[in-house]
Amino acid sequence: VTEPVAQSRASKSSSRSGTAPKRRPQPGKKLKVGLIGFGTVGRSVAKLLTRDTHGRLVLTHICNRNIESKRVAGLPAHIKWTDSADELLSSDVDILVELIGGLEPAGEWIRRALRAGKSVVTANKLLISECGPELVKLARKMGQRIEFGASVGGGIPAIIGIQEGLAGDRLYKISGILNGTCNYILTKMEANGTSFAVALKEAQELGYAEADPTSDVEGFDSRAKLVILTQAGLRMQVRSDQIACRPISSIEAVDFVYARELNCTIRQISSAQRDNGDGTRLVAAVQPALIPLASLIAHVQGSENLVTATGEFAGRMVFSGFGAGGDPTAVAVVSDLHSIARSAGPPAAVLRAIAEIPASVGGEFTVPHYVRFVVNDRPGIIAELATVLSRYGISINAVLQKPGFPQSSLSFVMTLEPCDSSVLNRGLEEIARLDFHVRKPLCLPMFLE
Ligand SMILES: NC(=O)c1ccc[n+]([C@@H]2O[C@H](COP(=O)([O-])OP(=O)(O)OC[C@H]3O[C@@H](n4cnc5c(N)ncnc54)[C@H](OP(=O)(O)O)[C@@H]3O)[C@@H](O)[C@H]2O)c1
């Protein structure tokens, strides 16, 4: 690298005045990039950055604990390898790339970088879902940028597409498949007719699922991404603990059989929408749901992800591709770096409207529902169910029963006309007290549009 690296004039004056330095990319000058976290994504980011020797970005620092064990051959000799975050943060790098993950010390290092007049790129969904608004505010105060395109959907340009490409629209709904592990498990159950436990074991053996799959299976990983998408797309601040999560482990092989009868399949769907009234209420949830077999989302296979953004003017836009992996995720990180490098003027990201706090947050969608019962069969069961449902104003659409189940463990399905899921849940609590159940009824929303 022979070109001079951008020197911030502001940083010299600010050190005299004692205020935070304001680094602004100067057109045509190289920008120094410091990387913290040389793991799966960090290694790919270093590879991509050092291949492009004619661009504006130059990787100058790589930081990781036990750095000697992390060193790899083939990267330019000028790169400084260090296990001291302090050394990197007090250096003259213009942009910090944070790829260690977790809340701390990642959060503290990002705050220090922003206060020191550096912009930040991170893939850290946990941190951004917890502290995104605070960090964006700090970046705005310091005249810097914080970009987190890799935190949702790996290499899919969903955040940048929504924030930049759809900035002219008013989005009212974001939904999609945000967790490749759940998608892998559900597509295997669908294709092979296997149980959840068998599909999970296979996913673990092939490295698609962690030894402890809780965060994926319970929906917590998707929920963190939905929080970020809600903020980026709907401009609404929501906390993870406000979004309902339901696990995919309650899905059984027979549910795919019944779903197919309904021309549907089952996926873990993350969905957030402004409500139909004044738009100040947010309805959001992560849950398994029935979706039409003919829909784009049903064709998302294995570990792929898909995000749809629906706006008042442009209608529905779809972003899909590999939602994880070192190289795809590194593309999103490096694209964010290029975006920062391109902006020589005031930082675009931090000038975006700060997200508003919704008047209320709920998890109830007014849609048709699928309810699967496993019962010890006897006459009158359907009539008893219909009596309770009608008390809650809920109409039955259809009853499906496949032949071949033993009478003592008979599985059948009811589909219900559109109803508010919170009203239905109250009805199902009453239904669960009836004496014929072998297992608790399973209720899934049907997202047919
Ligand atoms: N992998 C993906 O497909 C993917 C996709 C989207 C987003 N992300 C996000 O990208 C980030 C990085 O993920 P990854 O898969 O690259 O993780 P990873 O492979 O575990 O890499 C993390 C690296 O950071 C280092 N590290 C952790 N804590 C540290 C500390 N306190 N001080 C110094 N170094 C530390 C680790 O060192 P040790 O080796 O010593 O532990 C490791 O080299 C996470 O926020 C993740 O959520 C990952």
The ligand as a Gaussian input file, in Angstrom:
#p B3LYP/6-31G(d) Opt

LIG

0 1
 N      -20.511000     -16.914000      11.547000
 C      -21.573000     -16.448000      10.882000
 O      -22.079000     -17.073000       9.952000
 C      -22.185000     -15.121000      11.282000
 C      -23.253000     -14.623000      10.518000
 C      -23.809000     -13.374000      10.866000
 C      -23.299000     -12.684000      11.952000
 N      -22.272000     -13.229000      12.686000
 C      -21.775000     -12.460000      13.821000
 O      -20.405000     -12.134000      13.591000
 C      -19.720000     -12.071000      14.831000
 C      -18.518000     -13.009000      14.780000
 O      -18.980000     -14.318000      14.542000
 P      -17.959000     -15.496000      14.175000
 O      -18.805000     -16.609000      13.665000
 O      -16.858000     -14.991000      13.345000
 O      -17.429000     -15.879000      15.640000
 P      -16.110000     -16.703000      16.011000
 O      -15.726000     -17.597000      14.902000
 O      -16.345000     -17.276000      17.362000
 O      -15.003000     -15.558000      16.105000
 C      -14.929000     -14.654000      17.167000
 C      -13.470000     -14.291000      17.339000
 O      -13.383000     -13.278000      18.326000
 C      -12.430000     -13.652000      19.294000
 N      -12.800000     -13.112000      20.586000
 C      -13.917000     -13.405000      21.294000
 N      -13.943000     -12.686000      22.439000
 C      -12.803000     -11.951000      22.446000
 C      -12.261000     -11.030000      23.356000
 N      -12.889000     -10.730000      24.507000
 N      -11.089000     -10.459000      23.060000
 C      -10.446000     -10.749000      21.924000
 N      -10.898000     -11.618000      20.993000
 C      -12.076000     -12.214000      21.269000
 C      -12.430000     -15.166000      19.307000
 O      -11.233000     -15.667000      19.820000
 P      -11.111000     -17.191000      20.352000
 O      -10.921000     -18.011000      19.134000
 O       -9.956000     -17.157000      21.250000
 O      -12.419000     -17.493000      21.058000
 C      -12.626000     -15.473000      17.820000
 O      -11.400000     -15.495000      17.127000
 C      -20.742000     -12.421000      15.912000
 O      -21.308000     -11.247000      16.423000
 C      -21.803000     -13.202000      15.138000
 O      -23.087000     -13.134000      15.728000
 C      -21.700000     -14.422000      12.380000

